[in-house]
Amino acid sequence: MAGTVVPYEAQPLAELDPAAATTVQIREWAVSVRTRIPEMTEDELNQVDALLIALRTRLRQLGQDIDETERSRILAWKRKGELLGPPKAEFRGNQHTASAALENGNAADQRDRQERARARLLAKHPEAVEEVLSGPKPSLNKAINLAKRQEAAAKATKVAERMAAEIETRPLVIVDDLDDELPEVDEPEPPAALSNWWQLGRHLLYCGDSTDPEFVERTRGARLAFADPPYNAGKADWDHGFVWAHDYLADSAEVVLVTPGISAVADFFAVTRMPYRWSIAAHITNGMTRGALGFGNWIYTAVFSNARSIHRNAQDHMALSVDASSTPESGHESRKPARLLVNLIDLFTDEGDTVVDPFLGSGTTLFAADQTGRACIGAELNPTYQAEIIARYGAGAVRLP
Ligand SMILES: C[S@@+](CC[C@H](N)C(=O)[O-])C[C@H]1O[C@@H](n2cnc3c(N)ncnc32)[C@H](O)[C@@H]1O
């Protein structure tokens, strides 16, 4: 079949040879297949996706852009999401519910579940799909990430509305009901000013800068601090111009763990004066990120402590196979895998202890502490992520006066 232009209708999947197809053939096929996507079954959509991936590889070999194959993949995934229907309960509500679901079952089940959750997300956010399809360099990942951000923003809006409703429904003082002997009141008392602190069950979230004295003060006496600061890699709005001013953690917590980002390790060690004790490596077995050598699939954690010994009779490396960063509850670009935090918290603390996180981001540490019976005191500067954490915690989150 190689060498001829073959529209989808005349071209059964198996007969299009991805190893020999030309750029024109691939693009025409990718465009033509879209007309059939609305009638396809889930199996057919999976087959089309697999073929599109092979054709995308061929385009890359030919040095061509992959816009058309990606556009078709986005539409195929969205259609799959429509066929699957609304998200299942395991992907609603708290992050730890989703993480627990991800940690059950084998890797193939997890991947399947993640893919279905992503397809449903695309079906739920057609405007994200449209935006990526009509923009430059469309890609399935771009569409999924945009849909995730829209999902997170929708949840954040709900929380903000709830906060506003709470303030509006505070009972006003009705002057007529007051005892005559009380002095006359012209205007009802304004509601008490609310603080920057939120209570999420046994955890505390500080909505502000983790160098603020009121946050620093509250971190004293913690068992563990985990700090995942911005790497100044320009990955997001918040990821530049960051200056480490958090050595206070070594006085607050018995052990301080820092993930400075492998590219920023040298900068971090040039600034910190905390007493360095050891390092921990976490190999991501199912990850695929870029690094200076080509790929970078492990997380570096530096261990600091003023304690006489940090001995735990433990290994200083671990393998992580859970990609919790794919949970759809957050649009945060730099989440750490939930399993990393669960392992570190298990290693350095006991049930009932307190864990501090000055850079909560999506709240991974808080939800890992929740899952393992610890309390977390964390700070996050960005209002979007603050609202996301509150929304992910769900019912029971209370803003402190
Ligand atoms: C690398 S991310 C942390 C990701 C987090 N470990 C997770 O798993 O989601 C760093 C976060 O620190 C926040 N941040 C930066 N400077 C801060 C500060 N001074 N106080 C509190 N949060 C800060 C950023 O908004 C960003 O969300």
The ligand as an SDF file (V2000), in Angstrom:
LIG
                    3D

 27 29  0  0  0  0  0  0  0  0999 V2000
    8.1070   22.3230   43.5080 C   0  0  0  0  0  0  0  0  0  0  0  0
    6.5710   22.9450   44.0180 S   0  0  0  0  0  0  0  0  0  0  0  0
    6.1270   21.8410   45.3230 C   0  0  0  0  0  0  0  0  0  0  0  0
    5.3610   20.6450   44.8290 C   0  0  0  0  0  0  0  0  0  0  0  0
    4.9110   19.7250   45.9480 C   0  0  0  0  0  0  0  0  0  0  0  0
    6.0040   19.0160   46.5690 N   0  0  0  0  0  0  0  0  0  0  0  0
    3.8970   18.7290   45.4180 C   0  0  0  0  0  0  0  0  0  0  0  0
    4.1290   17.5140   45.4560 O   0  0  0  0  0  0  0  0  0  0  0  0
    2.8380   19.1580   44.9330 O   0  0  0  0  0  0  0  0  0  0  0  0
    6.9730   24.3960   44.8790 C   0  0  0  0  0  0  0  0  0  0  0  0
    5.7520   25.1480   45.4060 C   0  0  0  0  0  0  0  0  0  0  0  0
    6.2210   26.1330   46.3450 O   0  0  0  0  0  0  0  0  0  0  0  0
    5.3900   27.2720   46.2760 C   0  0  0  0  0  0  0  0  0  0  0  0
    6.1860   28.3820   46.8750 N   0  0  0  0  0  0  0  0  0  0  0  0
    7.2330   29.0450   46.3360 C   0  0  0  0  0  0  0  0  0  0  0  0
    7.7490   29.9110   47.2390 N   0  0  0  0  0  0  0  0  0  0  0  0
    7.0140   29.7850   48.3720 C   0  0  0  0  0  0  0  0  0  0  0  0
    7.0530   30.3950   49.6600 C   0  0  0  0  0  0  0  0  0  0  0  0
    7.9690   31.3160   49.9580 N   0  0  0  0  0  0  0  0  0  0  0  0
    6.1350   30.0300   50.5760 N   0  0  0  0  0  0  0  0  0  0  0  0
    5.1830   29.0740   50.2940 C   0  0  0  0  0  0  0  0  0  0  0  0
    5.1010   28.4640   49.0960 N   0  0  0  0  0  0  0  0  0  0  0  0
    6.0020   28.7950   48.1530 C   0  0  0  0  0  0  0  0  0  0  0  0
    5.0800   27.4100   44.7930 C   0  0  0  0  0  0  0  0  0  0  0  0
    3.8810   28.1210   44.5910 O   0  0  0  0  0  0  0  0  0  0  0  0
    4.9770   25.9380   44.3620 C   0  0  0  0  0  0  0  0  0  0  0  0
    3.6280   25.5180   44.3830 O   0  0  0  0  0  0  0  0  0  0  0  0
  1  2  1  0
  2  3  1  0
  2 10  1  0
  3  4  1  0
  4  5  1  0
  5  6  1  0
  5  7  1  0
  7  8  2  0
  7  9  1  0
 10 11  1  0
 11 12  1  0
 11 26  1  0
 12 13  1  0
 13 14  1  0
 13 24  1  0
 14 15  1  0
 14 23  1  0
 15 16  2  0
 16 17  1  0
 17 18  1  0
 17 23  2  0
 18 19  1  0
 18 20  2  0
 20 21  1  0
 21 22  2  0
 22 23  1  0
 24 25  1  0
 24 26  1  0
 26 27  1  0
M  CHG  2   2   1   9  -1
M  END
$$$$
